[in-house]
Amino acid sequence: MKFNNFNIELPKFTIGLAEKMEEIQSISKDLLTGNTSRRTILEKKFEFLTELFTEEKALQFLSGSCFEDIDIKNLELLYLSIKNEYERPIKEAEVKEHVDELNLMFKNGNIKDIVDIMKIQKGK
């Protein structure tokens, strides 16, 4: 994965990483209800990065000397890039499955099924 001119190699996606990302997602929802602060979420994301790499590497990727010094936009972008990179193979497989299903329907010439799927996707 590339980020800010760094080539970042991500570790394998373990249940521990998934749980930490779910925790971040959960507390991010609390921001909308006023039950947590933006700072808390940013600290959790930074903590995640320091556990994923090291604090030194995380700060290097974020061009800072400490948490207080980093550009929080870069913190958000790095976290999102990592999340997307871990989710990418699954999303690509899901898209491929849908494309294969559509190709099969077109090949079989079952136009009614195609129209029904299009209606469902449009919410009709």
C-alpha positions as CSV (number, residue, x, y, z in Angstrom):
1,M,0.0,0.0,0.0
2,K,1.3,3.5,-0.8
3,F,0.7,6.5,1.5
4,N,2.5,9.8,1.5
5,N,5.4,8.4,-0.7
6,F,5.8,5.4,1.7
7,N,5.4,1.8,0.6
8,I,3.6,0.3,3.6
9,E,3.4,-3.5,4.0
10,L,0.4,-4.4,6.1
11,P,0.4,-7.4,8.4
12,K,-2.2,-10.2,7.8
13,F,-5.7,-9.3,8.8
14,T,-6.3,-11.1,12.1
15,I,-9.4,-11.3,14.3
16,G,-7.6,-9.0,16.7
17,L,-7.2,-6.3,14.0
18,A,-10.8,-6.7,13.0
19,E,-12.0,-6.3,16.6
20,K,-9.9,-3.1,17.0
21,M,-11.3,-1.7,13.8
22,E,-14.8,-2.6,14.9
23,E,-14.2,-0.8,18.2
24,I,-13.1,2.3,16.3
25,Q,-16.2,2.1,14.2
26,S,-18.4,1.8,17.2
27,I,-17.0,4.7,19.1
28,S,-17.1,6.8,15.8
29,K,-20.9,6.3,15.9
30,D,-20.9,7.7,19.4
31,L,-19.5,11.0,18.1
32,L,-22.8,11.6,16.3
33,T,-24.8,11.1,19.5
34,G,-22.3,13.3,21.5
35,N,-21.2,10.3,23.7
36,T,-17.5,10.7,22.7
37,S,-15.2,13.3,21.4
38,R,-13.4,13.6,18.1
39,R,-10.1,13.5,20.1
40,T,-11.0,10.1,21.6
41,I,-11.6,8.7,18.1
42,L,-8.3,10.1,16.8
43,E,-6.4,8.8,19.8
44,K,-7.9,5.3,19.2
45,K,-7.0,5.5,15.5
46,F,-3.4,6.5,16.4
47,E,-3.2,3.7,19.0
48,F,-4.4,1.3,16.3
49,L,-1.6,2.5,14.0
50,T,1.1,2.2,16.7
51,E,0.0,-1.4,17.4
52,L,-0.1,-2.2,13.7
53,F,3.4,-0.8,13.1
54,T,5.2,0.9,15.9
55,E,4.8,4.4,17.3
56,E,8.0,5.4,15.5
57,K,6.8,4.1,12.2
58,A,3.3,5.6,12.6
59,L,4.8,9.0,13.3
60,Q,7.1,8.7,10.3
61,F,4.1,7.9,8.1
62,L,2.2,10.8,9.5
63,S,5.2,13.2,9.4
64,G,5.0,14.1,13.1
65,S,7.1,13.8,16.2
66,C,4.3,13.0,18.6
67,F,0.5,12.6,18.6
68,E,-0.1,16.3,19.2
69,D,2.1,17.2,16.3
70,I,0.5,15.1,13.5
71,D,-1.9,16.4,10.9
72,I,-5.2,14.8,11.8
73,K,-6.3,14.7,8.2
74,N,-3.4,12.4,7.4
75,L,-4.2,10.3,10.4
76,E,-7.8,9.9,9.1
77,L,-6.6,9.2,5.6
78,L,-4.0,6.6,6.7
79,Y,-6.6,4.8,8.8
80,L,-9.1,4.9,6.0
81,S,-6.5,3.7,3.5
82,I,-5.6,0.7,5.7
83,K,-9.3,-0.1,6.3
84,N,-10.0,0.0,2.5
85,E,-6.9,-2.1,1.7
86,Y,-8.0,-4.8,4.1
87,E,-11.6,-4.7,2.7
88,R,-10.6,-4.5,-0.9
89,P,-10.2,-8.3,-1.7
90,I,-13.6,-9.1,-0.3
91,K,-15.3,-6.2,-2.1
92,E,-13.6,-7.3,-5.4
93,A,-14.7,-10.9,-4.9
94,E,-18.3,-9.7,-4.2
95,V,-18.3,-7.6,-7.4
96,K,-16.9,-10.4,-9.4
97,E,-19.6,-12.7,-8.1
98,H,-22.3,-10.2,-9.2
99,V,-20.7,-9.7,-12.6
100,D,-20.5,-13.5,-13.1
101,E,-24.2,-13.8,-12.2
102,L,-25.2,-11.1,-14.6
103,N,-23.0,-12.5,-17.4
104,L,-24.7,-15.9,-16.8
105,M,-28.2,-14.4,-17.0
106,F,-27.3,-12.5,-20.3
107,K,-25.8,-15.7,-21.6
108,N,-28.9,-17.7,-20.8
109,G,-31.0,-14.9,-22.2
110,N,-33.4,-14.7,-19.3
111,I,-34.4,-11.0,-19.7
112,K,-37.1,-11.2,-17.0
113,D,-34.5,-12.0,-14.4
114,I,-32.3,-9.1,-15.5
115,V,-35.2,-6.7,-15.4
116,D,-36.2,-8.0,-11.9
117,I,-32.6,-7.4,-10.7
118,M,-32.6,-3.9,-12.1
119,K,-35.9,-3.1,-10.4
120,I,-34.5,-4.3,-7.0
121,Q,-31.3,-2.3,-7.4
122,K,-33.4,0.8,-8.2
123,G,-35.6,0.1,-5.2
124,K,-38.8,-0.5,-7.1
